[in-house]
Amino acid sequence: MANFNIIIEKDEEGYYVSEVVGLPGCHTQAKSMDELIERTKEAIDLSLFINQ
């Protein structure tokens, strides 16, 4: 299992936005932090699958 650093910000509309460092184009957003973490994990899985 790999570890990734993520950058989390809150945008002007109140959404949390994450960007995965080291995986270009791997980002997502959600209204809650819990949902953001789950979506980020899914985005990482998808990014790794596509780039195989």
Secondary structure, DSSP 8 states (H G I E B T S, - for coil): -----EEEEE-TTS-EEEEETTSTT-EEEESSHHHHHHHHHHHHHHHHHHT-
